[in-house]
Amino acid sequence: MAEIVVALFLSKKVYQEDGKPAHLNQIAAVFEKMFNFSFGSIYDQQEQVFLRKPFNRTKALDFLRNLIIRKDKEDGKQTR
C-alpha cells in the first residue's frame, strides 16, 4: 500500500479541494480510513519503499495492471 500512496503523491495528480496537489500524509490518511489500517508514520514507510534492497520497483503496479487486464478480458468474453 505504501508504494501506491507514494506513487500517487509523486505523480502530483491527486488534488486537494483547492486544486493544489495533495500532501503525502493526506493521501495516506484517506487510504488508512478507506482500508481500515494504519501506516504508522507514512514518512517512515516512504523511506522504506526506497531503502528496500533488492526490490522490484513495479511489483505492486504490475499486479494491479494485471488485475485490470484480466477483468477486461473477462468482460470482453461476456459481451461477445
Secondary structure, 3 states (H helix, E strand, C coil): CHHHHHHHHHHCCCECCCCCECCHHHHHHHHHHHHCCCCCCHHHHHHHHHHCCCCCCCHHHHHHHHHHHHHHHHHHHHHC
